[in-house]
C-alpha cells in the first residue's frame, strides 16, 4: 500500500499481535481504493464467541445475546448487525461487527479535507463504544427495521459512516482477539488467562 498511510492501534488492546497488524495491512490492500481515507478494523461477534469458548475463557464473561445492555456474566461486546455484501469473511451472511481497535488512515487526504489528524484519531477511538450508547442510535432511526432484521448491509453502514463522520472508510475484518480491549479488572484477567494458556501450549 502506498504512503502516506498511518496505522493506529489501540493502546489498551494488549492481545493484538504483530501478525494481526500485518494481516490487517494485507486485508486493507485487498480493499484498496484511491478515494478511501480510512480502513477500520472490525471483529466478528460470531468468531469472538468461538474464540472465547475455544480458549475456555467463559469464566471472564460469555458471549451471550447481542444487546447494548450488558447481561449478567456476559461479555460486554455489542456488535452492529450487518449483512456482509462485500466479502468481509468467507462465511458471509449475517453477523454482528465490533470495533477491532485498528485503523489505517490516509493522513494527506484527511488533512486536505479539513480534519485535524490527532482530533480525528481521538474521535475514532472514542467511537469504539458508540453503538453501546443509545444516544448514538438517533441518527440510525430510519435504518432500525433493517438493522433489527439483520438486513442492513456492510456497504450501507460504510455510506452512513461517511455521512455521519465525514470520512470515506471501509471495514476490514480482524482477528476477534483484537476487539478485546482492557477497560476493567475482568478484562485484565481474561487477557492474562488467554496468554497463560497460549504460552503453556507453546
DRENPATI-570894 format. One record per residue: x, y, z of N, C-alpha, C in turn. Coordinates in steps of 0.1 Angstrom, whole numbers, padded with zeros to 4 digits, always signed. Each point is the difference from the previous one (the first is absolute). Example, Ala and Ser with C-alpha at 12.3 -4.5 7.8 and 13.67 -1.06 7.14 Angstrom:
+0132-0057+0078-0009+0012+0000+0009+0012+0000/-0004+0011-0007+0009+0011+0000-0008+0011+0008/
END
This chain:
+0008-0012+0000-0008+0012+0000+0009+0012+0000/-0003+0010-0009+0009+0012-0001-0002+0009+0012/+0011+0007+0004-0001+0010+0010-0008+0012-0005/-0005+0009+0008+0003+0002+0015-0011-0006+0008/+0001-0013+0004-0010-0006+0008+0005-0003+0014/-0008+0003+0010+0004-0001+0014-0009-0011+0006/+0006-0010+0007-0008-0010+0007-0001+0004+0014/-0012-0001+0006-0003+0004+0013-0005-0012+0008/+0006-0004+0011-0004-0011+0008-0003+0004+0014/-0012-0005+0005-0004+0004+0013+0010-0004+0011/+0004+0010+0008+0010-0003+0011-0005-0009+0011/-0013-0002+0001-0005-0009+0010-0005-0013-0006/+0007-0004-0010-0003-0013-0007+0012-0009+0000/+0004-0006+0011+0012-0007+0001+0001-0013-0007/-0011-0005-0005+0000-0013-0007+0002+0001-0015/+0001+0012-0005+0003+0002-0014+0015-0003-0003/+0002-0009-0009+0014-0005-0002+0005+0006-0013/+0013-0002-0002+0007+0005-0012-0007-0006-0012/-0003-0013+0001-0007-0007-0011-0014+0006-0003/-0007+0004+0010-0013+0006-0001+0001+0013-0008/+0010+0008+0003+0002+0013-0007+0004-0002-0014/+0009-0010-0002+0004-0003-0014-0012-0005-0009/-0008-0009+0006-0012-0005-0007-0010+0012-0003/-0001+0009+0009-0008+0012-0002+0004+0008-0012/+0013+0002-0001+0005+0008-0011-0002-0007-0013/+0002-0013-0001-0003-0008-0012-0015+0001-0004/-0008-0002+0010-0015+0001-0002-0004+0014-0005/+0007+0010+0005-0003+0014-0005+0004+0001-0015/+0011-0006-0003+0004+0000-0014-0010-0007-0009/-0006-0010+0005-0011-0007-0008-0012+0009-0003/-0003+0009+0009-0011+0009-0002+0005+0014-0004/+0012+0002-0004+0005+0013-0003-0007+0007-0011/-0003+0013+0002-0006+0009-0010+0007+0013+0002/+0002+0007-0011+0007+0013+0000-0007+0010+0009/-0013+0001+0000-0007+0010+0008-0004-0004+0014/+0004-0011+0004-0003-0004+0014+0010+0006+0010/-0005+0007+0010+0008+0007+0009+0004-0008+0012/-0007-0010+0003+0003-0008+0013-0006-0014-0001/+0008-0009+0005-0004-0014+0001-0002-0003+0015/-0012-0006+0004-0003-0002+0014-0001-0015+0003/+0008-0004+0009+0000-0014+0004-0013-0003+0008/-0007-0011-0004-0011-0005+0007+0001-0015+0003/-0006-0004+0011+0001-0014+0003-0014-0006+0000/-0001-0013-0003-0013-0007-0001-0004-0005+0014/-0012+0003+0004-0005-0005+0013-0001-0015+0000/-0004-0006-0012-0001-0014-0001+0014-0007+0002/+0010+0006-0005+0014-0005+0001+0005+0002+0014/-0005+0011+0007+0005+0003+0014-0006-0011+0009/-0012-0004-0002-0006-0010+0008+0008-0013-0002/+0003-0004-0012+0009-0012-0003+0013+0002+0007/+0006+0011+0000+0013+0003+0006-0001-0002+0015/-0010+0006+0006-0001+0000+0015-0002-0015+0005/-0009-0007-0007-0003-0014+0004+0012-0009-0004/+0006+0003-0011+0012-0009-0004+0011+0001+0009/+0002+0012+0007+0011+0002+0009-0005-0001+0015/-0012-0005+0002-0006-0002+0013+0002+0013+0009/-0005+0011-0005+0000+0012+0007-0013+0005+0005/-0010-0009+0000-0014+0004+0003-0001+0006+0015/+0009-0005+0008-0001+0005+0014+0003+0015+0001/+0005+0006-0010+0003+0015+0000-0011+0007-0008/-0011-0007-0003-0011+0006-0008-0003-0008-0012/-0012-0004-0002-0005-0008-0011-0005+0009-0011/+0001-0004-0012-0006+0008-0011-0015-0005-0001/-0009+0009+0005-0014-0004+0001-0007+0007-0011/-0013+0003+0002-0008+0007-0010+0005+0014-0003/-0001+0004-0012+0006+0012-0005-0009+0012+0004/+0002+0005+0012-0008+0012+0005+0009+0011+0005/-0004+0013-0002+0008+0011+0005+0002-0001+0015/-0010-0005+0007+0001-0001+0015+0007-0013+0004/+0010+0001+0009+0007-0011+0004-0008-0010+0008/+0001-0013-0004-0007-0011+0007+0009-0005+0012/-0007-0006+0010+0008-0005+0011+0009-0011-0005/+0013+0001+0004+0011-0009-0004+0002+0000-0015/-0005+0011-0006+0002+0001-0015+0012+0009-0003/+0006-0002-0012+0011+0008-0005-0006+0012-0007/+0002+0012+0005-0006+0012-0005+0007+0003-0014/-0005-0006-0010+0006+0003-0013-0012+0000-0010/-0007+0011-0001-0011+0002-0009+0006+0002-0015/-0007-0007-0009+0004+0001-0014-0011+0005-0008/+0003+0008-0011-0010+0005-0009-0004-0011-0009/-0013-0005+0000-0004-0011-0009+0000+0005-0015/+0007-0007-0008+0001+0003-0014+0000-0012-0009/-0004+0002-0012+0000-0010-0011+0013+0003-0008/+0009-0010-0001+0012+0001-0007-0002-0001-0015/+0001+0012-0006-0002+0000-0015+0013+0004-0007/+0012+0001+0008+0012+0004-0006+0011-0011+0001/-0003-0011+0006+0009-0011+0002+0010+0002+0011/-0005+0005+0012+0008+0002+0012+0006-0013+0004/-0008-0011+0000+0005-0013+0005-0005-0010-0009/+0006-0012+0001-0003-0011-0009-0015-0005+0002/-0004+0001+0013-0014-0006+0003-0010+0010-0006/+0002+0013+0000-0010+0009-0005-0012+0000+0008/-0011+0004-0006-0013+0000+0007-0001+0010+0011/-0009-0002+0010-0003+0009+0010+0011-0002+0012/+0004+0011+0006+0008+0000+0011-0001+0013+0007/+0007+0001+0012+0000+0012+0007+0015+0004+0001/+0003+0013-0003+0014+0004+0000+0003+0011+0010/+0012-0002+0007+0004+0009+0010+0013+0007-0004/+0003+0011+0006+0013+0007-0004+0011-0009+0004/+0010-0001-0009+0012-0009+0002+0012+0007+0005/-0001+0013+0004+0012+0007+0006+0012+0002-0010/-0003+0000-0013+0011+0003-0009-0006+0008-0012/+0008+0010-0004-0004+0009-0011+0012+0002-0009/-0002+0002-0013+0010+0006-0009-0006+0013-0006/+0007+0011+0002-0005+0013-0004+0009+0005-0011/-0006+0005-0011+0007+0008-0010+0002+0014+0005/+0011+0003+0006+0002+0013+0007-0001+0012-0009/+0005-0001-0012-0001+0012-0009-0014+0003-0004/-0008-0011-0003-0013+0002-0004-0009+0006+0011/+0001-0005+0012-0009+0005+0011+0004+0015+0003/+0013+0003-0001+0004+0014+0003-0005+0009-0011/+0001-0004-0012-0006+0008-0011-0014+0002+0001/-0007-0009+0006-0015+0001+0002-0003+0009+0012/+0010+0005+0007-0002+0010+0011-0001-0007+0013/+0004-0012+0001-0001-0007+0013+0014+0002+0007/+0000+0002+0014+0012+0000+0008+0003-0014+0003/+0011-0006-0004+0003-0014+0001-0001-0005+0014/+0006+0007+0010+0000-0005+0014-0014+0000+0005/-0008+0010-0002-0013+0001+0004-0009-0011-0006/+0003-0003-0013-0007-0010-0007+0002-0014+0006/+0013-0003+0003+0004-0013+0006-0006-0001+0014/+0000+0010+0007-0006+0000+0014-0015-0003-0001/-0007+0007-0010-0014-0002-0002-0003-0015-0004/+0008-0005-0009-0002-0014-0004+0002-0010+0012/+0010+0004+0008+0002-0009+0012-0012+0001+0009/-0006+0011+0002-0012+0002+0008-0012-0007-0006/-0001-0001-0013-0011-0006-0007-0001-0015+0002/+0011-0006+0005+0000-0015+0002-0012-0004+0008/-0004+0008+0010-0012-0004+0008-0012+0007-0004/+0000+0006-0012-0011+0008-0005-0013-0008+0000/+0000-0012-0006-0013-0008-0001-0006-0003+0013/+0008-0001+0011-0006-0004+0013-0008+0012+0006/+0003+0012-0004-0007+0012+0005-0013+0002-0008/-0012-0001+0006-0012+0001-0008-0002+0014-0007/+0007+0010+0006-0001+0013-0006+0006+0000-0014/+0009-0009-0003+0006+0000-0013-0008-0008-0011/-0012-0005+0005-0008-0007-0010-0011+0009-0006/+0000+0013+0005-0010+0009-0005+0001+0002-0015/+0012+0002-0005+0002+0001-0015-0003-0012-0008/+0000-0011+0007-0003-0013-0007-0014-0004+0000/-0009+0009+0005-0014-0004+0003-0007-0005-0013/+0003+0006-0011-0007-0005-0012+0005-0013-0005/+0012-0004+0005+0006-0013-0004-0004-0011+0010/-0006+0003+0011-0002-0010+0011-0008-0012-0005/-0010+0001-0008-0007-0012-0004+0009-0010-0008/+0009+0006-0008+0009-0009-0008+0011-0006+0010/+0005+0009+0009+0010-0005+0010-0006-0011+0009/-0012+0002+0004-0007-0010+0009-0001-0013-0007/-0002+0000-0013-0002-0012-0008+0014-0006-0005/+0010+0008+0002+0013-0004-0004+0002+0001-0015/-0008+0010-0006+0000+0002-0015+0008+0012-0004/+0005+0008+0010+0008+0012-0004+0013-0005-0005/+0005+0005-0011+0012-0006-0006+0012+0008+0004/+0012-0007-0001+0013+0006+0004+0002+0012-0009/-0003+0000-0013+0002+0011-0009-0009+0012+0005/-0012-0003+0005-0009+0011+0004+0006+0006+0013/+0005-0008+0009+0006+0005+0012+0012+0009-0003/+0008-0004-0010+0012+0008-0004-0005+0014-0005/-0011+0000-0008-0005+0012-0006-0005+0009+0012/-0007-0006+0010-0005+0007+0011+0011+0007+0008/+0011-0008+0002+0012+0005+0007+0006+0013-0007/+0000-0001-0013+0005+0011-0008-0009+0013+0002/-0013-0002+0000-0009+0011+0002+0001+0005+0014/+0001-0009+0010+0000+0004+0014+0013+0006+0005/+0012-0006-0004+0013+0004+0005+0007+0009-0011/-0004-0001-0012+0007+0007-0011+0012-0006-0005/+0002-0013+0002+0012-0007-0005-0005-0012-0008/+0007-0002-0012-0003-0011-0008+0008-0012+0005/-0007-0010+0006+0007-0011+0007-0005-0013-0005/+0008-0010+0002-0003-0014-0003+0002-0009+0012/-0008-0009+0002+0001-0010+0011+0009-0011-0004/+0009-0004+0009+0009-0011-0002+0000-0010+0012/-0003-0013-0004-0001-0010+0011+0014-0002+0006/+0000-0001+0014+0012-0003+0007-0003-0012+0010/+0011-0005+0005-0002-0012+0010-0008+0005+0012/-0009-0009+0005-0009+0005+0011+0007+0004+0012/+0013-0005+0003+0007+0004+0012+0003+0015-0001/+0000+0006-0012+0004+0014-0001-0011+0009+0006/-0012-0005+0001-0011+0008+0006+0000-0001+0015/+0009-0008+0006+0000-0001+0015+0009+0010+0006/-0005+0013+0001+0008+0010+0007-0002-0002+0015/+0009+0006+0007+0001-0002+0015-0005+0013+0007/-0012+0000+0005-0006+0011+0007-0003-0003+0015/-0001-0012+0003-0003-0004+0014+0008-0011+0005/-0001-0003+0013+0008-0011+0005-0003-0013-0006/-0012-0003-0003-0004-0013-0007+0007-0001-0014/+0001+0012-0007+0007+0000-0013+0015-0004+0002/+0006+0005+0011+0014-0003+0002+0001-0015+0003/-0009-0005+0008+0000-0015+0003-0002-0008-0012/-0008+0004-0009-0003-0007-0012+0013+0000-0009/+0006+0011-0001+0012+0001-0008+0011-0009+0005/+0002+0001+0014+0010-0008+0006-0003-0015-0002/-0013-0004+0002-0004-0014-0001+0003-0005-0015/-0003+0008-0009+0003-0003-0014+0015-0002-0003/+0008+0009+0005+0014+0000-0003+0007-0012+0008/-0005-0003+0012+0006-0012+0007-0004-0013-0007/-0012-0001-0005-0004-0012-0007+0008-0001-0014/+0002+0011-0006+0007+0000-0013+0015-0004+0002/+0007+0006+0010+0014-0004+0002+0002-0014+0006/-0010-0004+0007+0000-0014+0005+0000-0010-0011/-0009+0003-0010-0001-0009-0012+0013+0000-0008/+0006+0012-0001+0013+0001-0008+0012-0006+0008/
END
